[in-house]
Amino acid sequence: PLTHRTATNIHLVAAGETLEEIADEYGTTIQDVLRANGLPNEKMVYPGQRLRIHASAIPAFNGLATGSGRKWIEVNLSTQTLTAWQGDVPVLQTIISSGKAGTPTVTGRFQIGTKYTSQRMYGPGYDIPGVPWVMYFFADYAIHGAYWHNAFGTPTSHGFVNMRPAEAEALWSWA
């Protein structure tokens, strides 16, 4: 069973703000914020950074997957976030990495088509084996896990929507 929790907020770090202040504001711990964002220590926090904040009493991702309403995924390229919805209930919110300026992520309304648990992806300037939890939504564009970087919140990809692998797995199972 999956034990992923939803993120209730994406916090934009202000100049001079400490991780302790951020954790206190949301009623969570410094360790939980570090763990939720894949950060090794408090020194990795900087102004302008987007941090995912878990609430303390949020149900597991799978617990909401059986709710009612249409399932849909919203990708916001301006905020570099992805929100999975079931009806009007957000069941997962996280930061992503979309396409760089030279290789932008396509915009519009699409449906998840072909899904793969793992796939080799290659193109100009990249060749990555074992890309996990791949969900194609338009032509060669996909949402997938990215194990090779931790630059979530920043456009980094060749047009794909990159997620942390564990979250991509949860989304893949739900979608």
Contacts in CASP RR format, 6 or more apart in sequence:
PFRMAT RR
TARGET T0000
AUTHOR 0000-0000-0000
METHOD contacts of the structure
MODEL  1
PLTHRTATNIHLVAAGETLEEIADEYGTTIQDVLRANGLPNEKMVYPGQR
LRIHASAIPAFNGLATGSGRKWIEVNLSTQTLTAWQGDVPVLQTIISSGK
AGTPTVTGRFQIGTKYTSQRMYGPGYDIPGVPWVMYFFADYAIHGAYWHN
AFGTPTSHGFVNMRPAEAEALWSWA
1 60 0 8 1.000
1 62 0 8 1.000
2 60 0 8 1.000
2 61 0 8 1.000
2 62 0 8 1.000
2 169 0 8 1.000
2 170 0 8 1.000
2 173 0 8 1.000
3 60 0 8 1.000
4 60 0 8 1.000
4 61 0 8 1.000
4 62 0 8 1.000
4 92 0 8 1.000
4 166 0 8 1.000
4 167 0 8 1.000
4 170 0 8 1.000
5 54 0 8 1.000
5 55 0 8 1.000
5 58 0 8 1.000
5 59 0 8 1.000
5 60 0 8 1.000
5 61 0 8 1.000
6 54 0 8 1.000
6 58 0 8 1.000
6 59 0 8 1.000
6 61 0 8 1.000
6 64 0 8 1.000
6 90 0 8 1.000
6 91 0 8 1.000
6 92 0 8 1.000
6 93 0 8 1.000
7 36 0 8 1.000
7 52 0 8 1.000
7 53 0 8 1.000
7 54 0 8 1.000
7 92 0 8 1.000
7 93 0 8 1.000
7 94 0 8 1.000
8 26 0 8 1.000
8 53 0 8 1.000
8 54 0 8 1.000
8 55 0 8 1.000
8 58 0 8 1.000
8 93 0 8 1.000
9 26 0 8 1.000
9 52 0 8 1.000
9 53 0 8 1.000
9 55 0 8 1.000
9 93 0 8 1.000
10 50 0 8 1.000
10 51 0 8 1.000
10 52 0 8 1.000
10 53 0 8 1.000
10 79 0 8 1.000
10 81 0 8 1.000
10 93 0 8 1.000
10 95 0 8 1.000
11 22 0 8 1.000
11 25 0 8 1.000
11 26 0 8 1.000
11 50 0 8 1.000
11 51 0 8 1.000
11 52 0 8 1.000
11 53 0 8 1.000
12 48 0 8 1.000
12 49 0 8 1.000
12 50 0 8 1.000
13 22 0 8 1.000
13 45 0 8 1.000
13 46 0 8 1.000
13 47 0 8 1.000
13 48 0 8 1.000
13 49 0 8 1.000
13 50 0 8 1.000
13 51 0 8 1.000
14 47 0 8 1.000
14 48 0 8 1.000
15 47 0 8 1.000
16 47 0 8 1.000
17 47 0 8 1.000
18 42 0 8 1.000
18 45 0 8 1.000
19 30 0 8 1.000
19 33 0 8 1.000
19 34 0 8 1.000
19 42 0 8 1.000
19 45 0 8 1.000
20 30 0 8 1.000
22 33 0 8 1.000
22 45 0 8 1.000
22 51 0 8 1.000
22 53 0 8 1.000
23 29 0 8 1.000
23 30 0 8 1.000
23 32 0 8 1.000
23 33 0 8 1.000
26 53 0 8 1.000
26 55 0 8 1.000
27 55 0 8 1.000
27 56 0 8 1.000
28 53 0 8 1.000
28 54 0 8 1.000
28 55 0 8 1.000
28 56 0 8 1.000
30 42 0 8 1.000
32 54 0 8 1.000
33 39 0 8 1.000
33 51 0 8 1.000
33 53 0 8 1.000
34 40 0 8 1.000
34 41 0 8 1.000
34 42 0 8 1.000
36 51 0 8 1.000
36 52 0 8 1.000
36 53 0 8 1.000
36 54 0 8 1.000
37 51 0 8 1.000
37 52 0 8 1.000
37 152 0 8 1.000
38 150 0 8 1.000
38 164 0 8 1.000
39 45 0 8 1.000
45 51 0 8 1.000
50 79 0 8 1.000
50 80 0 8 1.000
50 81 0 8 1.000
50 95 0 8 1.000
50 153 0 8 1.000
52 93 0 8 1.000
52 94 0 8 1.000
52 95 0 8 1.000
61 91 0 8 1.000
61 92 0 8 1.000
61 170 0 8 1.000
61 174 0 8 1.000
62 170 0 8 1.000
62 173 0 8 1.000
62 174 0 8 1.000
64 86 0 8 1.000
64 89 0 8 1.000
64 91 0 8 1.000
65 86 0 8 1.000
65 91 0 8 1.000
65 173 0 8 1.000
65 174 0 8 1.000
67 86 0 8 1.000
67 89 0 8 1.000
68 86 0 8 1.000
68 87 0 8 1.000
69 86 0 8 1.000
69 87 0 8 1.000
70 86 0 8 1.000
70 87 0 8 1.000
71 84 0 8 1.000
71 85 0 8 1.000
71 86 0 8 1.000
71 87 0 8 1.000
71 174 0 8 1.000
71 175 0 8 1.000
72 84 0 8 1.000
72 85 0 8 1.000
72 87 0 8 1.000
73 82 0 8 1.000
73 83 0 8 1.000
73 84 0 8 1.000
73 85 0 8 1.000
73 112 0 8 1.000
73 143 0 8 1.000
73 171 0 8 1.000
73 175 0 8 1.000
74 82 0 8 1.000
74 83 0 8 1.000
74 84 0 8 1.000
74 85 0 8 1.000
75 81 0 8 1.000
75 82 0 8 1.000
75 96 0 8 1.000
75 98 0 8 1.000
75 105 0 8 1.000
75 143 0 8 1.000
75 161 0 8 1.000
76 82 0 8 1.000
76 83 0 8 1.000
77 98 0 8 1.000
77 105 0 8 1.000
77 107 0 8 1.000
77 155 0 8 1.000
80 95 0 8 1.000
80 96 0 8 1.000
80 97 0 8 1.000
80 98 0 8 1.000
80 152 0 8 1.000
80 153 0 8 1.000
80 154 0 8 1.000
80 155 0 8 1.000
81 93 0 8 1.000
81 94 0 8 1.000
81 95 0 8 1.000
81 96 0 8 1.000
81 153 0 8 1.000
82 92 0 8 1.000
82 93 0 8 1.000
82 94 0 8 1.000
82 95 0 8 1.000
82 96 0 8 1.000
82 143 0 8 1.000
82 161 0 8 1.000
82 163 0 8 1.000
82 171 0 8 1.000
83 90 0 8 1.000
83 92 0 8 1.000
83 93 0 8 1.000
84 90 0 8 1.000
84 91 0 8 1.000
84 92 0 8 1.000
84 93 0 8 1.000
84 171 0 8 1.000
84 174 0 8 1.000
84 175 0 8 1.000
85 91 0 8 1.000
91 174 0 8 1.000
92 167 0 8 1.000
92 170 0 8 1.000
92 171 0 8 1.000
92 174 0 8 1.000
94 152 0 8 1.000
94 163 0 8 1.000
94 164 0 8 1.000
94 167 0 8 1.000
95 152 0 8 1.000
95 153 0 8 1.000
96 152 0 8 1.000
96 153 0 8 1.000
96 161 0 8 1.000
96 162 0 8 1.000
96 163 0 8 1.000
97 146 0 8 1.000
97 149 0 8 1.000
97 151 0 8 1.000
97 152 0 8 1.000
97 153 0 8 1.000
97 154 0 8 1.000
97 155 0 8 1.000
97 156 0 8 1.000
97 157 0 8 1.000
97 161 0 8 1.000
97 162 0 8 1.000
98 104 0 8 1.000
98 105 0 8 1.000
98 155 0 8 1.000
98 156 0 8 1.000
98 157 0 8 1.000
98 159 0 8 1.000
98 160 0 8 1.000
98 161 0 8 1.000
98 162 0 8 1.000
99 105 0 8 1.000
99 155 0 8 1.000
99 156 0 8 1.000
99 157 0 8 1.000
99 158 0 8 1.000
99 159 0 8 1.000
99 160 0 8 1.000
100 155 0 8 1.000
100 156 0 8 1.000
100 157 0 8 1.000
100 158 0 8 1.000
100 159 0 8 1.000
101 155 0 8 1.000
103 157 0 8 1.000
103 158 0 8 1.000
103 159 0 8 1.000
104 155 0 8 1.000
104 159 0 8 1.000
105 141 0 8 1.000
105 155 0 8 1.000
105 157 0 8 1.000
105 159 0 8 1.000
105 160 0 8 1.000
105 161 0 8 1.000
106 138 0 8 1.000
106 139 0 8 1.000
106 141 0 8 1.000
106 159 0 8 1.000
110 137 0 8 1.000
110 138 0 8 1.000
111 137 0 8 1.000
112 135 0 8 1.000
112 136 0 8 1.000
112 137 0 8 1.000
112 143 0 8 1.000
112 175 0 8 1.000
113 135 0 8 1.000
113 136 0 8 1.000
113 137 0 8 1.000
114 135 0 8 1.000
114 136 0 8 1.000
115 134 0 8 1.000
115 135 0 8 1.000
115 136 0 8 1.000
115 172 0 8 1.000
115 175 0 8 1.000
116 134 0 8 1.000
117 132 0 8 1.000
117 133 0 8 1.000
117 134 0 8 1.000
117 172 0 8 1.000
118 130 0 8 1.000
118 131 0 8 1.000
118 132 0 8 1.000
118 133 0 8 1.000
118 134 0 8 1.000
119 130 0 8 1.000
119 131 0 8 1.000
119 134 0 8 1.000
119 144 0 8 1.000
120 127 0 8 1.000
120 128 0 8 1.000
120 129 0 8 1.000
120 130 0 8 1.000
120 131 0 8 1.000
121 127 0 8 1.000
121 128 0 8 1.000
121 131 0 8 1.000
121 134 0 8 1.000
121 144 0 8 1.000
121 160 0 8 1.000
122 128 0 8 1.000
123 158 0 8 1.000
124 158 0 8 1.000
125 158 0 8 1.000
126 158 0 8 1.000
128 148 0 8 1.000
131 144 0 8 1.000
131 145 0 8 1.000
131 146 0 8 1.000
132 144 0 8 1.000
132 145 0 8 1.000
132 147 0 8 1.000
132 165 0 8 1.000
132 168 0 8 1.000
132 169 0 8 1.000
133 144 0 8 1.000
133 145 0 8 1.000
133 163 0 8 1.000
133 165 0 8 1.000
133 168 0 8 1.000
133 169 0 8 1.000
133 171 0 8 1.000
133 172 0 8 1.000
134 142 0 8 1.000
134 143 0 8 1.000
134 144 0 8 1.000
134 145 0 8 1.000
134 172 0 8 1.000
135 142 0 8 1.000
135 143 0 8 1.000
135 144 0 8 1.000
135 171 0 8 1.000
135 172 0 8 1.000
135 175 0 8 1.000
136 142 0 8 1.000
137 143 0 8 1.000
141 159 0 8 1.000
141 160 0 8 1.000
141 161 0 8 1.000
142 160 0 8 1.000
142 161 0 8 1.000
143 160 0 8 1.000
143 161 0 8 1.000
143 163 0 8 1.000
143 168 0 8 1.000
143 171 0 8 1.000
144 160 0 8 1.000
144 161 0 8 1.000
144 162 0 8 1.000
144 163 0 8 1.000
144 168 0 8 1.000
145 162 0 8 1.000
145 163 0 8 1.000
145 164 0 8 1.000
145 165 0 8 1.000
145 167 0 8 1.000
145 168 0 8 1.000
145 169 0 8 1.000
146 157 0 8 1.000
146 162 0 8 1.000
146 163 0 8 1.000
146 164 0 8 1.000
146 165 0 8 1.000
146 168 0 8 1.000
147 165 0 8 1.000
149 156 0 8 1.000
149 162 0 8 1.000
152 162 0 8 1.000
152 163 0 8 1.000
152 164 0 8 1.000
156 162 0 8 1.000
163 171 0 8 1.000
END
